[in-house]
Amino acid sequence: MATTLASHGRKAFTTALVACAAALAGCGKTSLLRMLAGQQAPIAGRCEAPLRSAWLGQDGGAAMPLERSLLQQLDALHSPLPEGELRTRLALLGLGAAEVLRPLAQLSGGERLKAALACALWSGEPAEMLLLDEPTNHLDITSVLALEQALKGFPGVLVVASHDARFLDALALTHRLVSRGNGWTLREADSS
């Protein structure tokens, strides 16, 4: 059975923060995120997300051009922010002066994830929906806290697949997608 999240209407996608969580391993969380990103077709039906999205997968942002530095990548993406403001925001994410100038290939998985998030948030056409697949996997606690702060300020839609209940609770998400064996159900976060 396929679930069409578009049936909940565009308004649900533009005003809600959504968590894709509380599901067992192998139930299709990553596949669902790939469908929302347009990277995978559903077996039946359709899956539409009519927003500019950014996929932040478990690969830690490996899809970015690894020969560039983060500042070069943000420049290539036409970030409207002045370099000083970018550096301040990147520092708040835990990416200091050395990391933002180093080629992305030389960054750790966690640093690349934060770099990918920075590109999604501060490019010339920022994402309206962030699709996060186990975003805390490669991060230490300080980086997790920095990620939480960055995501709390995100004005768009978050779809997060994570086993980290504390991280999800900290984001104060409004909805949950729950796997019920034959599909996904969207519900209010505080309902059972």
C-alpha positions as CSV (number, residue, x, y, z in Angstrom):
1,M,0.0,0.0,0.0
2,A,1.4,3.4,-1.0
3,T,1.0,6.5,1.1
4,T,0.5,9.8,-0.7
5,L,1.7,12.5,1.6
6,A,0.4,15.1,-0.9
7,S,-3.1,14.1,0.1
8,H,-2.5,16.0,3.3
9,G,-2.2,19.1,1.1
10,R,0.5,21.6,0.4
11,K,-0.3,23.6,3.6
12,A,0.8,20.6,5.7
13,F,4.1,20.7,4.0
14,T,4.6,24.4,4.3
15,T,3.6,24.9,7.9
16,A,4.4,21.7,9.7
17,L,7.6,20.3,11.1
18,V,7.4,16.6,10.5
19,A,9.3,13.7,12.1
20,C,9.7,10.4,10.5
21,A,10.7,8.4,13.5
22,A,9.7,5.8,16.0
23,A,9.9,3.0,13.4
24,L,12.0,-0.2,13.4
25,A,15.1,-0.6,11.3
26,G,14.3,-1.8,7.8
27,C,10.7,-0.4,7.7
28,G,11.4,2.0,4.8
29,K,12.4,5.3,6.4
30,T,15.2,6.0,4.0
31,S,13.1,4.9,1.1
32,L,10.4,7.3,2.1
33,L,12.9,10.1,2.3
34,R,14.2,9.2,-1.1
35,M,10.7,9.3,-2.5
36,L,10.1,12.8,-1.0
37,A,13.4,13.9,-2.6
38,G,12.4,12.5,-6.0
39,Q,15.3,10.0,-6.0
40,Q,13.1,6.9,-5.9
41,A,9.6,6.2,-7.3
42,P,7.0,4.5,-5.1
43,I,6.0,1.0,-5.9
44,A,2.4,2.2,-6.5
45,G,0.7,5.5,-6.4
46,R,2.6,8.7,-6.2
47,C,4.6,10.7,-3.8
48,E,4.8,14.5,-4.3
49,A,6.6,17.1,-2.3
50,P,6.1,20.4,-4.1
51,L,8.9,22.2,-2.3
52,R,12.6,22.9,-2.9
53,S,14.2,20.1,-0.9
54,A,17.7,19.2,0.3
55,W,18.6,15.6,1.1
56,L,21.1,15.1,3.9
57,G,21.7,11.4,3.9
58,Q,23.8,9.1,6.0
59,D,26.8,9.7,3.7
60,G,27.6,12.9,5.5
61,G,27.2,15.2,2.4
62,A,29.5,13.1,0.2
63,A,27.5,14.2,-2.9
64,M,29.1,17.7,-2.8
65,P,32.1,18.5,-5.0
66,L,34.8,17.3,-2.6
67,E,37.6,19.3,-4.2
68,R,36.0,22.6,-3.1
69,S,36.1,24.3,0.3
70,L,32.8,25.0,2.0
71,L,33.2,28.7,1.3
72,Q,33.8,28.0,-2.4
73,Q,30.8,25.7,-2.5
74,L,28.5,28.4,-0.9
75,D,29.9,30.9,-3.4
76,A,29.1,28.6,-6.3
77,L,25.6,28.2,-4.9
78,H,25.2,32.0,-4.9
79,S,24.8,32.5,-1.2
80,P,23.3,36.0,-0.6
81,L,25.1,36.3,2.8
82,P,28.3,38.3,3.1
83,E,31.3,36.2,3.9
84,G,31.6,37.5,7.5
85,E,28.0,36.5,8.3
86,L,28.5,33.1,6.6
87,R,31.6,32.5,8.7
88,T,29.7,33.5,11.9
89,R,26.9,31.1,11.1
90,L,29.3,28.3,10.1
91,A,31.2,28.8,13.4
92,L,27.9,28.4,15.3
93,L,27.5,25.0,13.5
94,G,31.0,24.1,14.7
95,L,32.8,24.8,11.5
96,G,35.7,27.1,12.3
97,A,38.1,29.1,10.0
98,A,40.2,26.1,9.2
99,E,37.3,23.8,8.3
100,V,35.5,26.3,5.9
101,L,38.7,26.7,3.9
102,R,39.7,23.0,3.7
103,P,38.6,20.9,0.7
104,L,35.4,19.1,1.6
105,A,37.1,15.7,1.0
106,Q,39.3,16.4,4.0
107,L,36.4,17.0,6.4
108,S,35.1,14.3,8.7
109,G,31.6,12.8,8.0
110,G,30.1,15.0,10.7
111,E,31.7,18.1,9.3
112,R,30.5,17.3,5.8
113,L,27.0,16.8,7.1
114,K,27.2,20.3,8.7
115,A,28.6,21.6,5.4
116,A,25.7,20.1,3.5
117,L,23.3,21.6,5.9
118,A,24.9,25.0,5.5
119,C,24.6,24.7,1.7
120,A,20.9,23.8,2.1
121,L,20.2,26.7,4.4
122,W,22.3,29.5,3.0
123,S,22.5,29.0,-0.8
124,G,21.0,31.4,-3.3
125,E,17.9,29.2,-3.4
126,P,17.6,27.7,0.1
127,A,15.7,24.5,0.7
128,E,12.1,24.8,1.9
129,M,12.2,21.2,3.1
130,L,15.1,19.4,4.7
131,L,15.1,15.6,4.5
132,L,17.5,14.3,7.2
133,D,18.4,10.6,7.3
134,E,19.9,9.7,10.7
135,P,21.6,13.1,11.0
136,T,23.2,12.5,14.4
137,N,25.0,9.3,13.3
138,H,28.4,10.9,12.7
139,L,28.2,13.7,15.3
140,D,29.6,14.1,18.8
141,I,27.3,15.7,21.5
142,T,28.6,19.2,20.9
143,S,27.8,18.9,17.1
144,V,24.4,17.4,17.8
145,L,23.5,20.4,20.0
146,A,24.8,22.8,17.3
147,L,22.7,20.9,14.7
148,E,19.6,21.2,16.9
149,Q,20.1,25.0,17.2
150,A,20.5,25.3,13.4
151,L,17.4,23.2,12.8
152,K,15.2,25.0,15.4
153,G,15.7,28.2,13.4
154,F,14.8,26.6,10.0
155,P,11.6,28.2,8.7
156,G,10.6,25.3,6.5
157,V,9.6,21.7,6.7
158,L,11.8,19.1,8.4
159,V,11.4,15.4,7.7
160,V,13.7,13.5,10.0
161,A,14.5,9.8,10.1
162,S,16.3,9.2,13.4
163,H,16.5,6.7,16.2
164,D,17.7,9.4,18.5
165,A,14.6,10.2,20.6
166,R,16.3,13.0,22.6
167,F,17.3,14.8,19.3
168,L,13.8,14.5,18.0
169,D,12.3,15.7,21.2
170,A,14.6,18.7,21.2
171,L,13.4,19.7,17.8
172,A,9.8,20.0,19.1
173,L,8.4,18.5,15.9
174,T,4.6,18.9,15.3
175,H,3.9,15.7,13.4
176,R,5.1,12.1,13.2
177,L,5.1,9.6,10.4
178,V,4.4,6.2,11.9
179,S,5.0,2.9,10.1
180,R,2.1,0.6,10.5
181,G,3.3,-2.4,8.4
182,N,1.2,-1.6,5.4
183,G,2.1,2.1,5.0
184,W,2.8,5.3,6.8
185,T,0.4,7.4,8.9
186,L,0.8,11.1,9.5
187,R,-0.3,12.2,12.9
188,E,0.1,14.9,15.5
189,A,3.3,14.4,17.5
190,D,1.6,14.3,20.9
191,S,-1.1,11.8,19.8
192,S,-0.7,8.1,20.2
